[in-house]
Amino acid sequence: MKNRAKTLGIILMSAVTLILIRLFFIQIIEHDSWVARAEQEHIVQNTIKAKRGEIYMMDGEDPVIAVMNEKVWSVIIDPMLADAEKTQTEVTKAAGSHLVADWKDAFADKTRRYYVVARNLKKNEADQIREANLTGVYLHRDNARAYAEGQLASSLLGFVNADGVGQYGVEGALDDDLSGEDGILKTVTDVNNVALSIGDDNVRIPAKDGKNVVLSIDRNIQHAMERVLQAGMDRSKAEHAAGLVMNPQNGEVWALANLPTYDATKYAEIEDASVFVNIPLESAYEPGSMCKTFSFAAAVDQGKMSPQTTYYNAGFLTVDNWKIENAYKGLIGTVNMQTGLDYSLNTSSMTALKLLGDDIDHINQKGKDILYDYYYNKFGFGQYTGIELFEAKGNITEPDAEDAYNSRYANMTFGQGIDLTMMQVAAAFSSVINGGNFYRPTVVAGEVSPSGEFIYYDSPEPIRETVSADTSAIMRGMLYGTRANRRMTGVDKPGYYIGGKTGTSQTIIDGAYSFAETIGNYIGFGGSEGELPEYVIMVKIWGEGLKMGGEVDALPMFDDMNAYMLDYLKIKPGGS
C-alpha cells in the first residue's frame, strides 16, 4: 500500500508539473497565438470595396464624364436556409438576364452558406426581391459601369467583367489605377454573431478609391471620327474602318476609333471578340505607300536627295531576280522625286534607298543599314510607342538578319515586308512634319481629384529628334505638293496648308501577296499656311475579299475629317 501511494503521488506530481508547464507555454510562450485563435471565434473580417475610378474625356478644354459607376445589386443565397423552389421562382422573375448561376448547382451542396446567383440588378429589380421577403436570400450592393456616351469609343474604353476586373482598352490597361485598393473592417461579434461596437477592437483600414482618369480624347472629335468612318464604310461597302487624330506638337491623341463598335454593358453577348481589339494600337499590318514618307525623309535628312533629284523610271526595278513594279504604269522616263511621291511610284522610294547607299544602280548594305537606323532607332518601328494602353510591337527585319534580302528592304521603302501599327505610323509621321521631334503618344491628359479638381498633367517633352528641322520643312512641302499636284482643285480652301500620303496595302493570302484584297490608307496633316501643322489624321478601311484603295476609299474619309478639324479648332487661314 505504501508503495502504491508513493507511485500515485509521483504520477500526480508529474501530471501537475506537466499541466503547469503547459499553462506556462499557453500563457507566456504561446500567448499571442492563442489570443489570435480566440479572436477568430468572435471577430468577423469584412472587405471594404474601393470605388472604381471614373473615366473622363475632354470636351474642348473641360473634362466630361464618359464612364461612371452606378449602384447595382448582387443576389446571394444560403442554400441551407433558402427554399429552393420559391427562391428560384421569385429570383428568376426579378433578375431575369442577370442570373449567373445554374439553380441545380446553387442548391447542390447545402453546406455552402454563400452562393452568388445573380449580378448587376437595377434598383427596381432588387426591390422586387426585397418585397418577396425570401428566407436565406440576401442582396449585396455593388457598383457597375455605365457608359455615358453609349457605344462611343467602345474599343478604346474596354469594359469591366463580372468580377470587377477591367478588360481591354482603358479599363484593362489602367485597371490598377482605376480599381484602387480595398480596405478591411474587423467587427467584434457576440455568440450569436451580432456585431458589437467596442472601441479599439474594431480595426478598420480605409479603402483607397481608384483614380479618376481624364483622357486626352475629345468627345466631339471622337464622335466626328466615328461618323466619318461609318460614312466611308457605307460609301465603299467595307466591313471595317479605323482612324485616329493626334496633336503632332505634343503626342496627345484626340480620337482613336474603329468600327464596328459594341455595347460595353452587354459584352457577354458579343459573339465576335475581334470587336474588343483596339485596331490602331493592337493590330500590326503592312501599311503600304504611306511609308514612302519615311524612306524619302531618311534620304533627304542624309543629304542624298531633294524633291528635284531625278532618276530614270522604267516602271519597275528588278531586285534579287524579283520584278517590283509601280502600281501607276505611266511616266516612263526621267522624273524627279516629287513626281515619284505624287504618283506613289515604288521606283522612287527604291531609288531613295539606293541613294542612301551612294550607289544609284544598286541596293547595298550601307543603304539598308541607314534605312534601318531611321526606321527602328528614330521612327520607332518594331518598338512599343510607350502609349498607356495595350499595343502591338510590330516587326522590322534587321539589316544583318538572314532574311534581310535586298528585295525585302526594297519593299520596306514603300511599306511592304514590315508590320506596323497605325499609332506607330502616326507618331513617326508627326515627327516628320512637326520640325523633327518625336513625342511619346499619350491618351491620358490628367485626373480628377476626389474634390472634383481637374489636374492637367504637364505636356511631355520630345523623346528624340528623328530628322532635322530643315528636312521636316522639305517633307511638309513634298506632302503638300503630293496632295495639291494630284487632285486639289478647290478641295482645300486658300490659306490652309494640307498635306498627306495615300497607301494601298496588299494582303497576304495563301502565303503570297494578293491584289484581290487590299487595305486603303491615308495619313495627312492640316493647319494654317505658314504655321506648323496643328493635327494629324490617319484612316484605314478594309474588308475580307474587298479591294480598298488609298485614293478611292481612304482619302475621302480624310477630307471629311480634315474639314471638321479646321472648323472645330477654329483655324484661321494664313494671312487673315
C-alpha positions as CSV (number, residue, x, y, z in Angstrom):
1,M,0.0,0.0,0.0
2,K,2.8,2.4,0.9
3,N,4.5,1.8,-2.5
4,R,1.3,2.2,-4.3
5,A,0.6,5.6,-2.6
6,K,4.1,6.7,-3.3
7,T,3.7,5.7,-7.0
8,L,0.3,7.5,-7.2
9,G,1.9,10.6,-5.7
10,I,4.7,10.6,-8.2
11,I,2.1,10.3,-11.0
12,L,0.0,13.2,-9.6
13,M,3.0,15.4,-9.2
14,S,4.1,14.6,-12.7
15,A,0.7,15.4,-14.1
16,V,0.5,18.7,-12.2
17,T,4.0,19.6,-13.4
18,L,3.0,18.9,-17.0
19,I,-0.1,21.0,-16.6
20,L,1.9,23.9,-15.1
21,I,4.4,23.6,-17.9
22,R,1.6,23.6,-20.5
23,L,-0.1,26.6,-18.8
24,F,3.2,28.4,-18.9
25,F,3.6,27.8,-22.6
26,I,0.0,28.8,-23.3
27,Q,0.0,32.0,-21.1
28,I,3.6,33.1,-21.8
29,I,5.2,31.4,-24.7
30,E,2.1,30.9,-27.0
31,H,0.1,33.8,-25.6
32,D,-0.2,35.7,-28.9
33,S,-1.1,32.6,-30.9
34,W,-4.0,31.7,-28.5
35,V,-5.2,35.3,-28.5
36,A,-5.4,35.2,-32.3
37,R,-7.4,32.0,-32.2
38,A,-9.8,33.4,-29.7
39,E,-10.3,36.5,-31.9
40,Q,-11.1,34.3,-34.8
41,E,-14.1,32.9,-32.8
42,H,-15.7,36.3,-32.3
43,I,-14.3,38.7,-34.8
44,V,-15.6,38.9,-38.4
45,Q,-13.4,40.5,-41.0
46,N,-15.1,42.2,-44.0
47,T,-13.7,43.7,-47.1
48,I,-14.5,47.4,-47.8
49,K,-14.7,47.6,-51.5
50,A,-12.9,50.5,-53.1
51,K,-14.8,52.7,-55.5
52,R,-13.6,52.2,-59.1
53,G,-12.3,55.4,-60.6
54,E,-14.3,57.1,-63.3
55,I,-13.1,57.9,-66.8
56,Y,-13.5,61.3,-68.4
57,M,-13.0,62.6,-71.9
58,M,-12.3,66.2,-72.9
59,D,-15.0,68.5,-74.3
60,G,-12.8,71.3,-75.7
61,E,-10.9,72.4,-72.6
62,D,-13.2,70.8,-70.0
63,P,-13.3,67.1,-68.8
64,V,-16.7,65.4,-69.1
65,I,-17.6,62.0,-67.6
66,A,-17.6,59.1,-70.1
67,V,-17.6,56.1,-67.8
68,M,-19.2,56.3,-64.4
69,N,-20.3,54.0,-61.6
70,E,-24.0,53.1,-60.9
71,K,-25.5,51.3,-58.0
72,V,-26.3,47.6,-58.7
73,W,-27.1,44.6,-56.5
74,S,-26.0,41.0,-56.4
75,V,-28.3,38.2,-55.2
76,I,-26.7,35.8,-52.7
77,I,-28.4,32.7,-51.3
78,D,-27.7,30.5,-48.3
79,P,-28.7,27.0,-49.7
80,M,-29.2,25.6,-46.2
81,L,-31.9,28.2,-45.3
82,A,-33.4,29.1,-48.6
83,D,-36.5,27.3,-50.1
84,A,-35.2,26.0,-53.4
85,E,-38.5,26.2,-55.4
86,K,-39.7,29.5,-54.1
87,T,-36.3,31.2,-54.3
88,Q,-35.8,30.0,-57.9
89,T,-39.2,31.3,-59.0
90,E,-39.0,34.7,-57.3
91,V,-35.4,35.5,-58.1
92,T,-35.7,34.3,-61.7
93,K,-38.7,36.5,-62.2
94,A,-36.9,39.6,-60.8
95,A,-33.4,39.0,-62.0
96,G,-34.1,37.6,-65.5
97,S,-31.0,38.0,-67.7
98,H,-28.8,38.9,-64.7
99,L,-28.7,35.3,-63.5
100,V,-25.1,34.0,-63.4
101,A,-25.6,30.5,-61.9
102,D,-27.5,27.3,-62.7
103,W,-30.1,26.6,-60.0
104,K,-29.2,22.9,-59.8
105,D,-25.6,24.0,-58.9
106,A,-26.8,26.6,-56.4
107,F,-28.6,24.0,-54.2
108,A,-26.4,21.0,-54.9
109,D,-24.3,21.4,-51.8
110,K,-26.2,22.8,-48.8
111,T,-23.1,23.0,-46.7
112,R,-22.2,26.1,-48.7
113,R,-23.6,29.1,-46.9
114,Y,-22.9,31.6,-49.6
115,Y,-23.7,31.4,-53.3
116,V,-24.0,34.2,-55.9
117,V,-26.9,33.6,-58.3
118,A,-27.3,37.0,-60.0
119,R,-25.3,40.2,-60.5
120,N,-25.9,43.7,-61.6
121,L,-29.6,44.1,-60.8
122,K,-31.0,47.6,-61.0
123,K,-32.8,49.1,-58.0
124,N,-36.3,48.2,-59.2
125,E,-35.2,44.6,-59.7
126,A,-33.6,44.4,-56.3
127,D,-36.7,45.9,-54.7
128,Q,-38.8,43.1,-56.1
129,I,-36.6,40.6,-54.3
130,R,-36.8,42.5,-51.1
131,E,-40.6,42.6,-51.2
132,A,-40.7,38.8,-51.7
133,N,-39.1,38.5,-48.2
134,L,-37.3,35.3,-49.0
135,T,-35.5,33.4,-46.2
136,G,-31.9,32.8,-46.9
137,V,-31.8,35.3,-49.8
138,Y,-29.6,38.4,-49.5
139,L,-28.9,41.5,-51.6
140,H,-25.4,42.9,-51.8
141,R,-24.9,46.4,-53.1
142,D,-22.1,47.0,-55.6
143,N,-21.1,49.3,-58.4
144,A,-21.3,48.6,-62.2
145,R,-20.0,50.7,-65.1
146,A,-22.3,53.0,-67.0
147,Y,-21.2,54.5,-70.3
148,A,-22.5,58.0,-70.7
149,E,-21.7,58.1,-74.5
150,G,-23.3,54.7,-75.3
151,Q,-21.1,52.8,-77.8
152,L,-18.8,55.7,-78.5
153,A,-15.1,54.7,-78.3
154,S,-16.0,51.2,-77.0
155,S,-12.8,49.5,-78.3
156,L,-10.8,52.3,-76.7
157,L,-12.6,52.2,-73.3
158,G,-13.0,48.5,-72.9
159,F,-15.2,47.1,-70.1
160,V,-15.3,45.7,-66.6
161,N,-16.2,42.0,-66.2
162,A,-18.5,40.3,-63.7
163,D,-15.6,40.0,-61.2
164,G,-14.9,43.8,-61.4
165,V,-11.7,43.4,-63.4
166,G,-11.1,45.7,-66.3
167,Q,-10.8,44.1,-69.7
168,Y,-9.4,45.6,-72.9
169,G,-8.8,49.3,-73.7
170,V,-8.5,51.8,-70.9
171,E,-10.4,49.7,-68.4
172,G,-7.9,46.8,-68.9
173,A,-4.6,48.7,-69.3
174,L,-5.3,51.1,-66.4
175,D,-7.0,48.6,-64.2
176,D,-4.6,49.1,-61.3
177,D,-5.1,52.8,-61.2
178,L,-8.9,52.6,-61.7
179,S,-9.6,49.8,-59.3
180,G,-7.9,51.3,-56.2
181,E,-7.2,49.3,-53.0
182,D,-9.9,47.5,-50.9
183,G,-10.0,48.3,-47.1
184,I,-10.6,45.9,-44.2
185,L,-13.1,46.1,-41.4
186,K,-12.9,43.8,-38.3
187,T,-16.0,43.7,-36.3
188,V,-16.3,42.1,-32.8
189,T,-19.4,39.9,-32.5
190,D,-21.2,38.1,-29.7
191,V,-22.1,34.4,-29.5
192,N,-25.0,35.0,-31.9
193,N,-22.7,36.6,-34.4
194,V,-24.2,40.1,-33.7
195,A,-21.8,42.9,-34.2
196,L,-20.6,44.8,-31.2
197,S,-19.1,48.3,-31.2
198,I,-16.4,48.4,-28.6
199,G,-13.6,50.7,-29.1
200,D,-10.2,49.6,-30.3
201,D,-11.1,46.0,-31.1
202,N,-12.7,47.4,-34.3
203,V,-9.7,47.7,-36.6
204,R,-10.5,49.5,-39.9
205,I,-8.2,50.0,-42.9
206,P,-9.9,52.5,-45.2
207,A,-10.4,51.7,-48.8
208,K,-8.4,53.7,-51.3
209,D,-10.7,54.6,-54.2
210,G,-9.4,54.3,-57.7
211,K,-8.1,57.2,-59.7
212,N,-10.5,59.3,-61.9
213,V,-8.7,59.3,-65.2
214,V,-9.1,62.1,-67.8
215,L,-8.3,61.0,-71.3
216,S,-6.9,63.3,-73.9
217,I,-9.6,62.0,-76.3
218,D,-12.0,64.9,-77.2
219,R,-15.6,63.5,-77.3
220,N,-16.5,65.8,-80.2
221,I,-13.6,64.8,-82.3
222,Q,-14.2,61.1,-81.4
223,H,-17.9,61.4,-82.4
224,A,-16.9,63.1,-85.7
225,M,-14.3,60.4,-86.5
226,E,-16.8,57.6,-85.9
227,R,-19.3,59.3,-88.2
228,V,-16.7,59.8,-90.9
229,L,-15.6,56.1,-90.6
230,Q,-19.2,54.9,-90.8
231,A,-19.9,57.1,-93.9
232,G,-16.8,55.7,-95.5
233,M,-17.8,52.2,-94.9
234,D,-21.3,52.9,-96.3
235,R,-19.8,54.5,-99.3
236,S,-17.3,51.8,-100.1
237,K,-19.3,48.8,-98.8
238,A,-16.5,48.0,-96.5
239,E,-16.6,45.8,-93.3
240,H,-14.1,47.7,-91.1
241,A,-12.6,51.1,-90.7
242,A,-10.3,52.7,-88.1
243,G,-8.9,56.1,-87.6
244,L,-7.1,58.4,-85.2
245,V,-6.4,62.1,-84.7
246,M,-3.5,63.4,-82.8
247,N,-1.7,66.6,-81.9
248,P,1.7,66.4,-83.6
249,Q,3.1,69.1,-81.3
250,N,2.9,67.0,-78.1
251,G,1.7,63.5,-78.9
252,E,-1.8,63.9,-77.4
253,V,-4.4,61.6,-79.1
254,W,-7.7,63.3,-79.7
255,A,-9.6,60.5,-81.3
256,L,-9.0,56.7,-81.5
257,A,-11.7,54.7,-83.3
258,N,-12.5,51.6,-85.1
259,L,-15.8,50.2,-86.4
260,P,-17.9,48.1,-86.0
261,T,-18.3,49.0,-82.3
262,Y,-20.2,47.3,-79.5
263,D,-22.2,47.9,-76.3
264,A,-19.8,47.6,-73.4
265,T,-22.7,46.9,-70.9
266,K,-23.5,43.8,-73.0
267,Y,-20.0,42.5,-73.6
268,A,-21.0,38.9,-72.6
269,E,-23.4,38.8,-75.6
270,I,-20.7,39.6,-78.2
271,E,-20.0,36.6,-80.4
272,D,-17.1,38.1,-82.4
273,A,-14.4,39.0,-79.9
274,S,-12.4,40.9,-82.6
275,V,-14.6,44.0,-81.9
276,F,-12.8,44.3,-78.5
277,V,-9.5,44.8,-80.2
278,N,-8.2,48.4,-80.4
279,I,-7.1,48.2,-84.0
280,P,-5.0,51.4,-84.2
281,L,-2.8,50.1,-81.4
282,E,-3.1,46.4,-81.2
283,S,-3.2,45.3,-84.9
284,A,0.1,45.4,-86.8
285,Y,-0.1,45.3,-90.6
286,E,1.8,46.3,-93.8
287,P,0.8,49.9,-94.2
288,G,1.8,50.4,-97.8
289,S,2.9,53.6,-99.6
290,M,2.5,55.9,-96.6
291,C,6.0,54.6,-95.7
292,K,7.4,56.4,-98.7
293,T,7.2,59.4,-96.4
294,F,9.8,57.8,-94.2
295,S,12.2,56.5,-96.8
296,F,12.2,59.9,-98.5
297,A,12.7,61.6,-95.2
298,A,15.8,59.5,-94.4
299,A,17.3,60.2,-97.8
300,V,16.6,64.0,-97.5
301,D,18.0,64.1,-94.0
302,Q,21.2,62.4,-95.1
303,G,21.6,65.0,-97.8
304,K,21.3,62.4,-100.6
305,M,18.3,63.8,-102.4
306,S,15.9,66.7,-102.7
307,P,12.5,67.0,-104.3
308,Q,14.2,67.9,-107.6
309,T,16.6,64.9,-107.7
310,T,15.9,62.9,-110.9
311,Y,16.1,59.3,-111.8
312,Y,15.0,57.1,-114.7
313,N,11.7,55.5,-114.1
314,A,11.4,52.2,-116.1
315,G,8.1,51.3,-114.4
316,F,9.8,48.6,-112.4
317,L,13.0,47.6,-110.7
318,T,14.4,44.0,-110.6
319,V,15.9,43.1,-107.2
320,D,17.1,39.6,-106.3
321,N,15.6,38.5,-109.6
322,W,12.2,39.8,-108.4
323,K,10.4,42.3,-110.7
324,I,9.0,45.0,-108.4
325,E,6.6,47.2,-110.4
326,N,4.8,50.5,-109.9
327,A,1.0,50.5,-109.5
328,Y,0.9,53.5,-111.7
329,K,2.0,52.5,-115.2
330,G,2.7,55.9,-116.7
331,L,5.5,58.4,-116.5
332,I,8.1,56.2,-118.1
333,G,11.4,58.1,-118.4
334,T,13.2,60.7,-116.3
335,V,11.2,62.0,-113.4
336,N,12.1,63.8,-110.2
337,M,11.4,62.6,-106.6
338,Q,8.5,65.0,-106.1
339,T,6.7,63.4,-109.1
340,G,7.6,60.0,-107.7
341,L,5.9,60.8,-104.5
342,D,2.9,62.5,-106.2
343,Y,2.2,59.3,-108.2
344,S,3.4,57.0,-105.5
345,L,6.0,55.3,-107.7
346,N,7.7,52.3,-106.0
347,T,10.7,53.0,-108.1
348,S,11.1,56.4,-106.4
349,S,11.3,55.0,-102.9
350,M,13.6,52.3,-104.0
351,T,15.8,55.0,-105.6
352,A,15.9,56.7,-102.2
353,L,17.3,53.5,-100.7
354,K,19.9,53.3,-103.4
355,L,20.9,56.9,-102.8
356,L,21.3,56.1,-99.1
357,G,23.9,53.6,-100.1
358,D,25.6,56.1,-102.5
359,D,25.0,53.7,-105.5
360,I,22.3,54.8,-107.9
361,D,22.5,51.4,-109.7
362,H,22.2,49.0,-106.7
363,I,20.7,48.5,-103.2
364,N,23.6,47.7,-100.9
365,Q,24.4,47.0,-97.2
366,K,25.2,50.6,-96.4
367,G,21.8,51.8,-97.6
368,K,20.0,49.1,-95.7
369,D,21.9,50.0,-92.5
370,I,21.0,53.6,-92.8
371,L,17.3,52.9,-93.6
372,Y,17.1,50.5,-90.6
373,D,18.6,53.2,-88.3
374,Y,15.9,55.6,-89.3
375,Y,13.1,53.1,-89.2
376,Y,14.0,51.4,-85.9
377,N,16.0,53.9,-83.9
378,K,14.5,57.2,-84.9
379,F,11.0,56.4,-86.1
380,G,10.5,53.7,-83.6
381,F,9.2,51.0,-85.9
382,G,9.2,47.5,-84.4
383,Q,9.1,49.0,-80.9
384,Y,6.3,49.9,-78.5
385,T,5.4,53.6,-78.7
386,G,5.0,53.7,-74.9
387,I,1.4,54.8,-75.0
388,E,-0.6,54.0,-71.8
389,L,-2.7,51.3,-73.5
390,F,-2.1,47.8,-74.8
391,E,-0.3,47.8,-78.1
392,A,1.4,45.6,-80.6
393,K,5.1,45.8,-81.2
394,G,5.1,45.2,-84.9
395,N,8.1,43.8,-86.7
396,I,11.0,45.0,-88.8
397,T,13.9,42.9,-90.1
398,E,17.4,43.9,-89.1
399,P,19.8,44.5,-91.9
400,D,22.1,41.7,-91.0
401,A,19.4,39.1,-90.5
402,E,19.4,36.0,-92.6
403,D,16.3,37.1,-94.5
404,A,17.3,40.8,-94.9
405,Y,17.3,40.4,-98.6
406,N,17.8,43.5,-100.8
407,S,14.3,42.8,-102.2
408,R,12.8,42.9,-98.6
409,Y,14.4,46.3,-98.0
410,A,13.2,47.5,-101.4
411,N,9.7,46.6,-100.3
412,M,10.1,48.2,-96.9
413,T,10.6,51.6,-98.6
414,F,7.0,51.5,-99.7
415,G,5.5,49.8,-96.6
416,Q,5.5,46.1,-97.5
417,G,7.6,43.5,-95.7
418,I,7.2,45.4,-92.5
419,D,4.5,45.2,-89.8
420,L,3.5,48.4,-88.1
421,T,0.5,49.7,-86.1
422,M,-1.4,52.8,-87.1
423,M,-0.1,54.5,-83.9
424,Q,3.5,53.8,-84.8
425,V,2.9,55.3,-88.3
426,A,1.1,58.3,-87.0
427,A,3.7,59.1,-84.2
428,A,6.5,58.8,-86.7
429,F,4.7,60.9,-89.3
430,S,4.0,63.6,-86.7
431,S,7.8,63.9,-86.1
432,V,8.5,64.2,-89.8
433,I,6.1,67.2,-90.2
434,N,6.4,68.9,-86.8
435,G,10.0,70.0,-87.0
436,G,11.6,66.6,-86.3
437,N,10.6,66.0,-82.7
438,F,9.3,62.5,-81.7
439,Y,6.7,62.6,-78.8
440,R,5.5,59.5,-77.0
441,P,1.8,59.2,-77.9
442,T,-0.5,59.6,-74.9
443,V,-4.2,59.2,-74.2
444,V,-4.1,60.4,-70.6
445,A,-4.4,64.1,-70.1
446,G,-4.7,64.1,-66.3
447,E,-7.0,63.2,-63.5
448,V,-9.9,64.5,-61.5
449,S,-9.2,64.7,-57.8
450,P,-11.6,63.4,-55.1
451,S,-12.7,67.0,-54.6
452,G,-13.5,67.4,-58.3
453,E,-10.5,69.4,-59.4
454,F,-9.1,68.7,-62.8
455,I,-5.4,68.1,-62.6
456,Y,-3.8,68.5,-66.0
457,Y,-0.6,66.7,-66.5
458,D,2.3,68.7,-67.9
459,S,2.9,68.5,-71.6
460,P,5.6,65.9,-72.4
461,E,8.9,66.8,-73.8
462,P,10.1,65.3,-77.1
463,I,11.9,62.0,-76.7
464,R,14.3,62.4,-79.6
465,E,14.9,64.1,-82.9
466,T,14.1,62.0,-86.0
467,V,15.0,64.4,-88.7
468,S,16.3,68.0,-88.8
469,A,14.1,71.0,-88.9
470,D,15.2,71.6,-92.5
471,T,14.3,68.1,-93.5
472,S,10.9,68.4,-91.8
473,A,10.2,71.6,-93.8
474,I,11.2,69.9,-97.1
475,M,8.9,66.9,-96.3
476,R,6.0,69.1,-95.4
477,G,6.4,70.8,-98.8
478,M,6.6,67.4,-100.6
479,L,3.5,66.1,-98.8
480,Y,1.6,69.3,-99.5
481,G,2.7,69.1,-103.2
482,T,1.6,65.5,-103.4
483,R,-1.9,66.4,-102.3
484,A,-2.0,69.6,-104.4
485,N,-0.5,68.2,-107.6
486,R,-2.7,65.1,-107.8
487,R,-6.2,66.2,-107.1
488,M,-6.7,69.5,-105.3
489,T,-8.8,71.8,-107.5
490,G,-10.7,73.8,-104.9
491,V,-10.9,70.9,-102.3
492,D,-8.6,72.7,-99.8
493,K,-9.5,76.3,-99.1
494,P,-6.9,79.0,-99.7
495,G,-4.8,79.9,-96.8
496,Y,-4.7,76.4,-95.4
497,Y,-1.7,74.0,-95.6
498,I,-2.9,70.4,-96.0
499,G,-0.6,67.6,-97.0
500,G,-0.7,63.8,-96.9
501,K,0.0,60.5,-98.5
502,T,-2.1,57.6,-99.6
503,G,-1.3,53.9,-99.0
504,T,-2.8,50.8,-100.7
505,S,-1.6,47.7,-98.9
506,Q,-1.6,44.3,-100.4
507,T,-2.6,41.5,-98.0
508,I,-1.0,38.0,-97.9
509,I,-3.4,35.2,-98.9
510,D,-2.1,31.6,-99.0
511,G,1.5,32.8,-98.5
512,A,1.6,35.3,-101.3
513,Y,0.7,39.0,-101.8
514,S,-2.7,39.4,-103.4
515,F,-4.4,42.3,-105.2
516,A,-7.7,40.6,-104.7
517,E,-7.9,42.0,-101.1
518,T,-6.3,45.3,-100.3
519,I,-6.4,47.9,-97.5
520,G,-6.9,51.6,-98.1
521,N,-5.0,54.1,-96.0
522,Y,-4.4,57.8,-95.8
523,I,-2.4,59.9,-93.5
524,G,-2.1,63.7,-93.5
525,F,-1.8,66.9,-91.6
526,G,-3.5,70.2,-91.6
527,G,-3.2,73.8,-90.3
528,S,-2.8,77.3,-91.3
529,E,-0.5,78.3,-94.2
530,G,2.9,79.5,-92.8
531,E,2.4,77.7,-89.5
532,L,3.4,74.2,-88.2
533,P,0.6,71.6,-88.6
534,E,-2.0,71.5,-85.8
535,Y,-3.3,68.0,-86.3
536,V,-2.5,64.6,-87.9
537,I,-5.3,62.4,-89.2
538,M,-4.9,58.7,-90.2
539,V,-7.6,56.5,-91.6
540,K,-7.8,52.9,-92.7
541,I,-10.6,50.9,-94.4
542,W,-10.7,47.2,-95.3
543,G,-12.8,44.0,-95.5
544,E,-12.4,40.4,-96.3
545,G,-12.1,39.8,-100.0
546,L,-12.5,43.6,-100.8
547,K,-10.2,45.8,-102.8
548,M,-9.9,49.1,-100.9
549,G,-7.7,51.9,-102.2
550,G,-5.9,54.7,-100.5
551,E,-7.1,57.3,-103.0
552,V,-10.5,56.0,-103.8
553,D,-11.7,54.8,-100.4
554,A,-9.5,56.3,-97.6
555,L,-8.8,59.8,-99.0
556,P,-12.5,60.9,-98.9
557,M,-12.6,60.0,-95.2
558,F,-9.6,62.1,-94.6
559,D,-11.1,65.0,-96.5
560,D,-14.3,64.9,-94.4
561,M,-12.3,64.7,-91.1
562,N,-10.0,67.4,-92.2
563,A,-12.8,69.8,-92.9
564,Y,-14.2,69.1,-89.5
565,M,-10.9,69.7,-87.7
566,L,-10.4,73.1,-89.4
567,D,-13.8,74.1,-88.3
568,Y,-13.7,72.6,-84.8
569,L,-10.3,74.1,-83.9
570,K,-11.3,77.4,-85.5
571,I,-8.1,77.5,-87.5
572,K,-7.8,80.7,-89.5
573,P,-6.3,80.8,-92.9
574,G,-2.8,82.2,-93.3
575,G,-2.6,85.9,-93.8
576,S,-6.1,86.6,-92.3
